[in-house]
Amino acid sequence: MIEVVASNPLKIAIVGGGIGGSAAAVALLKAGFDVHVYERAPVLREVGAGIVLTPNAVRVLHYLGCADMLAMLGVAPIGVRQRRWDDGRTLLYTPVVPPPGKPAMFYTSHRSDVLLMLAGKVPAERLHLGHCLTAFTDTGSKVELRFDNGARAEADIMIGADGIHSTVRTLLFGAERPRFTGCIAYRGLTPAERLIALDLPNEDQIWMGPGRHFVHYPVSAGRLINFVCLIERDAWTKESWTEPGDIKDALAAYEGWHPQVRGIIGSVTETFVWGLFDRAPLERWSVGRVTLLGDACHPMLPFLAQGAAQAIEDGATLAAVLAKGGDAAAALKRYEALRLPRTARIQTVAAGNKTRNHLPDGPEQVARDAAMAAGEADWSIGASAWVYDHDALSVG
């Protein structure tokens, strides 16, 4: 567990106020550090729609004091069901109901709800909106930050939690071109009341088919159904999460799929489409008194539901390491050594799941389905103990 001291003179600047940056801020504040968050947006908000929070992330959120809000704003599904694309046959079902007397450890939530519960624990005077980092200098004894609004700040340590387009990463290691993964995604939300006729169970459902798959689950205390269509495509140029999509195109991509899938897609009035890009795992995250966190250093494809979870883990482990004291640069190297191998492995497994989820009907698909039915598919969500059992709070 993270060591907590009454006060710690170490001043920490976090660049980026999303889920990862906010989780790190709360963990570090709880450990007694002097923390300030600098977010480029004028209003703190989280793009995207749904998010799956697996036990490794929920464990940290409970420690950070978010248990009640998570239970109120999220949904604790009873299981994860993976299904065949055309006839809806269940390929693998994994119950996630906790034992009697134990709290739920698996949630589906709206991303903005998760950000709200974390950012709400950061005092207003420590959250600086409208601050876009333009440069920094590591003097060896401190880090000097400069922002586009003319503001300046100093810190003993700087953490880049500013996403896949990280300015901090670019300033540390130079510009890097992301790789298009050959997959695009439509996402959206629809009121649950519109889908009453489908009688959807309280489950996270994943439909697997040739060249694409489909995911849906409830969020926002069950009031909304989040869906994501993930479709193979040869080329794409934009990484935006907010590019409007055409529902007709999404429906056409799922021609012949089960009526439940098409019913969910057809119920929405607005959808967004984005291309999935990733980057190879970095060889290092830290230089001197500066390090990275979350998508800034390990962007992940959404095929293992671990993008936000790993950013939350990063913040917990970083706080645990820094709470032990000692040289700041050495502590950041320790954090990197603890986190980099795990996140690189998860990046690799997530990328591999794209291939498995999208197998065309044939011998490989039949073998995959048989392995799932036999409980041998330990790469699939709901059967990855090495991911879910990890305790990021106790590895510093």
N, C-alpha and C positions, 0 to 999 in steps of 0.2 A: 504494500500500500504506500501511497505517496507520503513522504515525511512532511509534516506541517509545522512551520515555525511562526511565532507571533508576527515577525516582520523580517523581511530580507532586503538588504539594500540594493540587490541586483535589479537594474532597470531593464525591462524587456520590451522591445517594439515589435508588434506583429503587423505585418503588411498584408491586409486582406481580412475582411470581416464576415466571410461566409461561414458555413458550418464548421469546417476545419479550423479556421482561425479563431472563431468564437469558442469552440470547445477547448482549444489550447489556452485561450485567455482565461476561461473559467478555472481550468485545472491549475494554471500558474498562480492565479489570484488566490485560490484556495490554499496553495502551498506557501503563501505569504509574500510573493514577489510583487514588485512595482511594475505593473503591466499597462501598456497603452496600445490600442488597436487603431490602425490607420486604414480607412476604407475609401476607395476612389469614388464610389457612388454617393450621390447626395442623400439618398434614402437607403437604409439597410433593407435589402430584400433578397430573396433567393429565387432564381429562375428555375424552371423545371416544374414538375408536378409531384409525382409520388416518389417515395424512397422506402426501401426495405432496410429495417434495422435488425440485424442478427445479434445473437447473445453477446458476442465479443464487443459490439458497440453499446448495447443496452447496459451491460455491466458498468461501463464507464459513465454513461448518462445517469444511472442510478447514483453512482458515487458523487457526481457533480450536483446532485439535488434535483434532478429532473423527473423522478419516478412518478410523482402525482400528475404533472402536466402531460407526461408521455402517455399515461393511462387514460387521461381525459381527452387528449387531442388525437391520439393515434388509435389504431385498431389492432387487437391481438388476435390474429387468425388462428383457426384450429388446426390448420395444416397447409402443406405445400403439395399441390397436385400437378403432375406433369401429364399431358394428354396428347393423343394423336390428333393431327390436324383435321382429318376429314370426318371420322366417325365419333370423335370425342372419347375414345377408349382411354382409360387411365393406364399410363405406362409406369408410373411410380407415385405413390402417395406417402408423405412423411408427416405424421402428426407432430405438432409443436405445442400442444397444450402442456403447461407446467404441471408438476406433481401437486397434489393437494397441499394447500398451505404455502406454496411457493409463488413468487411473483411471475408474471409473464415475462419472457425473455426474448420474444420475437414479435416485432411490430411492423405494420405497414402504416406510413404516415405521409402527410403532405410536407414537402421540403420546407415550405415557409413556416409551418408549425414547429418543426425541429429548430430552425434558426431562431424563431421567436423565443422558445424556451431557453436557449443558450444565451443569446444576446441580451435577454432580459436580466441576466445575472451579471452583466458587465456594467458597472456604474457609468452613468451618462458622461461624467467628466473624463472617463478613460476611453471613450469611443469617439474618434475624430472622423466625421464623414466629410466627403468632398476633398479628400487628400490623396492625390494621385502621385505616387513615387516617381521621380524622374532620375534620381542619382543617389548614391551613398558613398561614403568613404569610411573604410575600416582603418583607423589610425594605429591599431594594435592594442590600445587601451580602451577604446570606445568606438561606436559606430555613429557617424553623422548622417542623418537622412535629410533629403531635400525634396520638396513637393512642388507640383505645378502651380499651386496657389501662392507660392512665395514662402510658405511656412517651412520651418526647419525643426529638427528634433535630434536629441542625442539619446543613445541607449548603450548599455553594456553588451547586449545581444540583440540581433535582429533576426526575425523569423519571416521568411517569405511564404505566405499562405494565400497567394494571389492567383491560384488557378492554373489551368492548362496554358494560358497565355502569359505566364508569370513574367513580370518585369524584373523581379529579383533574380530569377533563374537566368534570364538573358544577360543581365549585368554581371552575374557571376561567371557564366560559362559561354556566353555568346549566343547569337541567334541560332535557332534550330527549326527545321521544317517538320511539321507534324506529318504523319503518314496516314493517308486515307485507308481505312480497313476493308473497303469493299462492301460497306453496309450503311444503310441509312435508317433513320427511325422517325416514325410519326408518334406523337404523344398527345395526350389530352385527358380531360376529365369530363365526366357526365354525371348528373344527379342520379343517385341510386334509385329514386322514385320512378325514373323513366324506364328502369330495367326490371321492375317488379315481376313482369310476366316471365322473365328468364329464371326467376327463383335462384339467384346466385348464392351459393354457400359462402360462409365467412372463411374464404381460402385465398391464398396466393396461387393463381393458376398460370401455368406455362404450357402453351400449345406449340408442339414441334412439328415442322413440316418442311418440304423441299424448298430450300433456298430462303427460308424465312421462319420466324416464330412470332408468337403473340403472347403478351403478358397482361394480366389484369388482377387488381386487388382493390379492396376498399380502403379509403383514407378519410381523414377529417371526421373521426368518430362514426364512420359508416355512412355519412351523408353523401359522399362522392365515390365514384368508381374511377380509379386511375387505370389507363391502358397505355401500352407501348407496342407499336408494330415495328419489328426489326426485319429489314428486307435487304437482301443482297443486291448490289448495284455496281456497275463497272466504274463509274466516276462520279465525283462530287467536288465542288469547289469551296463551299461555305462551311464554317464550323458553328455558325450561330444556332442557339437554342430557340430563337424567337422568329424564325423564318416561317411565315404562314404556309400551311399545307392545304391541299385540296382533298376533302373527304372522299370525293369520287375516285381519286387516284388510289387512296388507301383501300377502298372497297374493291376496286379492280384488282389490286395486288393480292387480295384474299378471295378471289373468285373460286368457288368450289369448296371453300372451307366450311366448317361446321356452322350451323345457323347461330349458335351462341356468339361466336367470334364476330360474324357479320352483323349480328344484332347490336353488339356493343359499339362497333365502329359506326354503324348507321344511326346511332342515337345522339351523336355529338353534333354540335353546330359550329365548332371551331377546333382546329387541330394545328399543330406546328410540326415542322419537319427539320431534321438536321442530319448532317453526315457525321459518322463516327470516325474520329481521328484518334491516334495514339502516338506515343513516342517510346522508343526503346528505353529500358531501365537505365538510369544514370549510373555511372561508375562511382560517383560521390555526390553528396548533397551539401556538404559543409566546407566553407573556406574561412578560416580565422574565426571571427565572432558572428558569422552569418550562416544560417542554414535554411533548409526548405522543408515544407510540410504539405501533405495532401497532393492534389493534382499538379501542383507546381513541380513535384519531383517524381510522382508515380501515377500518371493518369491511367485509368483502367476502363476497359470495355464493360458494359453493364450486363455481363453474362455470368456473374457470380454474386451480384448484389453486394459488392464490397467497396465501391468507390468512396462513399461518405464514411463507411465504417472504418476503413483504414486511415482516413484523415483524423477521425476521432481517436483512434488508437495512437496515432502519431503524437497528438497533443498530450495524452495521458502519459506516454512513455517519456516524452521530453520533460514534462514536469517532474516525473519521478527521478530522472537522471540529474536534472539541475538542482533538485532539492537536496541531493547528497553533497553539494558544495564542490569546492576545488576549482581548478582552472577552467574558465569558460570555454575556451577553444577545445580543450580536451574533453569536456563534457559533451559538446556538440558532436565530436567524433564518436563518442560512446553511444550517443543517441542514434547516429547514422549506422553504426555497426550493429545495433540491436534491430533496427527497423528495415534497413535496405534489403537484406536477404529475404525476409518474409514478404515484403510488398512486391519484390521482383517475382517471387514464386507465384503469388496470387495474380499478378499481371499476366503471367504465362498461362496459368490455368484458365483464367477468364477468356483469354484469346482463343484457347483450344476449345472452349465450350461453344463458341460460334460455329465451328465446323460440326460438332456433334449435334447441336440443335437443328442444323439445317441440312442434314443428310437427305439426299433424294431417296425415294422408295426403292429398295433393292437389298442385296445381301448385307451391306454394312448397316443399313437401317434396321434390318431384322435382327442382326447380332446385337446392336445397341439396345433395342427394345427388350431382347431376352436378358441382357445383363441388368437392365433396370428392373425387370420383373423378378429377377433372382436376388436383388439387393446388392449386386456387385458393382454398381455404378457409383463409386465413392467420389467421383468428380462432380456429381450433380448437387444442386442446392438442396439442403436438408439432410445431406449425408457427409458433411465435411467437418468432422470433429476437430481436425487440426486447425481449421479456421475459427470455428465457433468457441472452442474451449480456451482459446488464448486469453490470458489476463494481462492486458497492457499496463495495468496499475502496479504490477509487482515484478517488473523485469528490469528496473533501473539499477 
